[in-house]
Amino acid sequence: MSTQIPARTTDTDHLLDLAGQLWAAVAAANEYAATDVVLRALDDGVDPESVLLDVIAHVQGKVGQEWAANRISVAQEHAATAINERVVGALSLHPAARTPVSRGRITVACVDGEWHALPARLVAEVLKLRGWQVDYLGAQVPAPHLISHLHATHADAVALSSSIATRLPTAHAAITACQAVGVPVLVGGAAFGPDGQYAKLLGAQAWAPDARAAADRLAEGPLPTPGIDHQQMDDLPHLGDQEYTLVARNSDSLVRTVFQALQDAFPAMRTYDDMQRERTAEDLAHIVEFLATALYLGDESLFTWFLTWTADILVARGVPARSLPPALNLFARELRDFPRATHMLQRGIEALTTTASADAGKPA
């Protein structure tokens, strides 16, 4: 007797119920239960693309929200992400997810330094469901290795993913390298901004806000072939002042200097345990990373967004946000000969002050 796959369904309420079941399994770190939720859904005829994007991706988004609210630890967040990645792998092997190749060839990869691979994996699986031949290269792919792969496979396009904005200078190098060998680039991920503004700035042929939109864009027709006028690395004229290069190159010494100055200004820091000192140094390093990236992009709003987001994260962990402006003032003192950097730091202080005043006016 032959096995017949049920007609595919995409009922919204059912998908939300499945997402709730998957979240319960992921939150309990139960990989077997999580896999069972997804495989049963496919057996029951739920559309594989909907399972990927409306169930698994939905749950992964909740994982991030729970971490930001300090309701789960970093270790729990990593475990949940690992389970979701393995669930995607199980889905990809199910008969309902096997689609014959009927389109061209796409390379999907994360930019160098980007470890958040699940968004790229979701794009790869959706493209396979849509009939593309997909080479999924995973996390942190150095540009030279990506280009070697393109030479060997003659891909029709590259889909590059990045979740963290501090990877955008590296993303720019990868975009330019792909275009130099004639391969158009579609980019996606939170790093490129909610409206994809950094995708345009860095010269990508296309941007998509999510995996479904990426597949839809590629289905519309070929991406424009890069010509001799594709964006060069020197098409960001503000980089001529060398502020980005010097801040990025001297980031370690900046962090050390400001860390020491904070200890001198706030003697209570000298009583910090090793974990508190490490976290303080990490926070300072992140500030420098985002400042450097904002200098690269010429966009102060990225830096102020990062600072207000960081303030929310600190408050959720019981650390007062007022600890940030003193550090920014110390960075401004060290970077006093860098007008763009000091301007961004001042804007950051103003944004934090405005946020703190608004929070103080809220009812308890």
N, C-alpha and C positions, 0 to 999 in steps of 0.2 A: 504494500500500500504506500503510495507516495505521500511525502510530507508537503502540505500546502501552507505557505506563509500567509497569515491573515492580512486583510486589507489594512493599509496604514492609517492610523488615526492621529489627530493633533488636538484633541479636546483640551481646552485651556484649564478647566477645573481639574481634569485628570492629571495634567502636567504639573499643576501646583501641588496636587496630592503626592505625586511621585517625588517632587522636589523635597517635600516635607519628610517623606520616608528616607530619601537619600541623606538628607541632613542629619536625621536621627542616627543613621548608621555611621556617617562620617564623624559626627560629634562623639560617638562612642568608640571611635577608632576601630570599627568592626569592618574590615575589608571584605569579608565574605558576605555579610549582609548587604553592604553597599553594592557589590557586584550582582547579587541576586536581584535587587531592586531593578537594576538596569536591564539585565538579561530577561527577566520576566516581562518587563515592559515591551521589549522587542518581540518576545514570543507572542504577546497579546496583540501585536500589530501596531504599536506606537511608532510613528515615523522616526527613524534613527537620527535625522538632523534635529528634530525637536528634542529628542532625548539629550543630544549633545549640548544644545544651546539653551533650551528652556528648562532643563533639569540639572545637568552637570554644571554648566556654566553659571546657572542661577545659584547653585549651592556654593560654588567657589567664590562668587561675589559675597555671599553671606559669611564665608570664612574670613575674608578680608575685613568685613564690617565688624565681626566679633573680635578680631584681633585689635582693630583700631579703638574699640570701646573698652579694651582691657578685660574682656570676658573670657578670652582664651589666651594661653601663653604662646610664645614664639614656637616652642616645641609642638604644641597642639596644632598650630597653624601649619607647620611643616608636615606633620603627620597627616592632617586632613588633605593637604594638597597632594601628597604622595598617593593617598588612597584614590583621590579623584583621577590622577594620572593613570593608575592601574585599571580603574574602571573604564576609562576611555580605551585603553588597550584591549580590554575584554570585549567592549562593544565593537571595535574594529574587526574582530574575528567572527562575529555573529553572521550567519547567512543573510540576514536582512540588511546588513551593511555592506555587502559585496556588490559593487557596481562595476560593470565592464567599462574599460577605458574607451571613451568616445570623443575626447577632446585632446588638447595639446599637453605640454609638460610644464609643470610649475615647480620651482624650488621654494621651499618654505624654511625660514631660519630666523633665529634670534640674533641680534647684533652682538658683537663682541662685548663681553662684560655683562650681558643680560642673562640672568639665571632663571627668570620667570618664564618657563617654557610652555606652561599649559595653554595660554592664549594662542600661541603659534600652533600647538598640537591640535587644538580645536579647528583652526583654519585649515590645517592639512587634512583632517578627517572630513570636514564638510566639502572640501574640494574633491576629495576622492569619491564621496557620495554623489557629487555632481558630474562625475565622469572624467575628471582630470587624472593624468599620470602625475603623481606627486613625489618629489624627493624631499623628505622631511629631515632636516639636518640638526634639529634640536637647539639646545641652549648654547650661548656664548660661542659663536662661530667667527673666528678671525677672518677679516676681509680677504687676505691672500688665499686662504683655504676655500672660501666661498667662490672666488674668481676661478680657482683651479677646477672646482666642480662645474662651474658654468661652461668652461672651455670643453670639459669632457662630455657634458650632457646636452648642450645646445638647448637649454631651457627657453621657453617662450617668454617667461617673466619670472621675477623674483618677488616673493611676498616676505617682507622684513618686519619683524615684530620687536617692539621695545615697550616695556611697562614703566621704566624709571627714566625720568627726564634727564638725569645726569649722564645717560648713555647717548644723548643726542649728538654730541660732537663725533663720537665713534660711528653713529648711524650715518652722519653726513659723509664720512669717509667711505663707508660701505656703499651708500647710494651712488656716489660719484664713481667708485671703482666699477660697479655693475654697469653703469651707463657708458663708461669708457670702453667696455667690451661689447656694447650694443644691446644690452639686455635692459628692458624697462623695469621699473621698480614700483610696486604697490606697497605702501607702509600702513601699519596699524598698531594699536596699543595705546595705553594711557599716556605714554611719554610724548606723543605728538599733539597733545592738547585735545580738549573736548570737541573742538570743531576742526581739528586737523590743521591748525594754523602753522605748526612747525613743519608739517609735511611739505607744504607749499614753499615755505622759507628755505628748506634744505633741498628743494628741487626734485622731489619724487614725482613720478608720472601720475600717481593716483594715491588716494587715501581712503580707508574704510574704517568706520567706527567699531565694527565687530565682524565676526566670521561670516555671518549671513550676508552682510553688505559687501564684504570682499568677494564672495562667490558670485553675487549678483553683478558686481562691476566687471569681473572677468568674463562673465557670460554675455555681457553686452557687446563684446568685441575686443580685438587686440588692443593692448595699451599702446600709446604713441611710441614709436621707435626713437630712442635718443639720437639726436643729431649732433652736429658739430657745435651747436649753440647750447648744449645742455649745461646746466649750472656747474661752474667751476668752484673749487674750494675758496677762491679769493673773491667770490661774489657777495661776501658779507663785509662791506667796506669798513664797518666799525672795528673790525679785528685789527686794522692797521695800527691801532694805538698800543698793541701788545699787552693790554691789561689781562685778557683771558690767559694768554700764554704764561705770563709771569705769576699770576695768582695760582693757576693750576700747577705750575712747576714748583712753586714754593709752598704748597699746601701743608706739607708735614711740618715745616718750621713755623708756619703761621699758627697751626694748632698748638704746638708746643709752647710758643710764646704767650698766646692768649690763655692757655691753661694755667701757666705759671702766674700770669698777671691776675687771673681770677682768684687763685689761692692767696695772693698778697692782698687783694681787695676784700676777700671774704674768708677770713681765717677759719671759719667753720668747715670749709672744704678740706682742711688738713686732717680732719677727723673722719673723712669719708673712708669706707672700706674699699677693698680692691674693686668690687663690682660697681660701686657708685663712681669711682674714679674712671673706670673703663667706660661706663655709659656716658659720663660727662665728655670724655675725649671723643667718643663716637658722635655725640650730638654736635660738637664743634667741627668735626671733620665733615659731617653732612652739611653744615652751614656753608663751609668753604666750597664743597662740591657744587651746591646749588647756586652759590654766588658766581662761581666760575662758569657754570652753564648759562646762567642769565647773561653774563658778559658775552659769552659766545653768540647767543641768540640775539643780543641787544634788546632784551625784554625784561624789564624790572618786575612785571606782574608775576612772572614765574617765581621769582625770589620771594615776593611778598606772600604769594599763595603758599609756598612751602613753609614759611615762618608761621603763618596762622594755622596751617594744618599741624605743624609740630607743636604749637601751643596747645591745640586740642588734645593731641596725643599725650602730652605731658600732664595736662590736667586730669585726663582719664586715669593716669597712673599716680595721681596724688602729688605731682610736682608742680609748684606754682609757675604759671607762665611768666611772671615777673622776673624769672631767672634769665630770660633770653636777652632783653635790652642791654644789660651790662656787658654781656659778651659781644653784642654787636658794636657797642661803643668802643670796646677794646680792639676789635677787628678794624674799625674805622681809623683808630689811632695808628695802627700798624700800616694801613693802606692809605695814609693821608696824601700821598703823592699820586694816587690813582683816582681821578675825578669821577669816572663812571662807577667804580666800585663804591666809593664813599657815598655817592648819591643813592645807590641802591640800598646800602646799609641804612642810611637815614630814612628812606622810604619804608624799609622793613620795620624800623623802630616806630615810625608813625602808625603803620598798620597794626602792630601789636598793641600800641597805646589805645587806638580806636577800638580794637576788639575788646581789650580789657575794660574800657569805659562802658561799652555796650553790655558786657556781661555783668558788670557791677550794678547796672540799672535794672536787671531782670529780677523778678520776684524770686525769693528763695524757695 
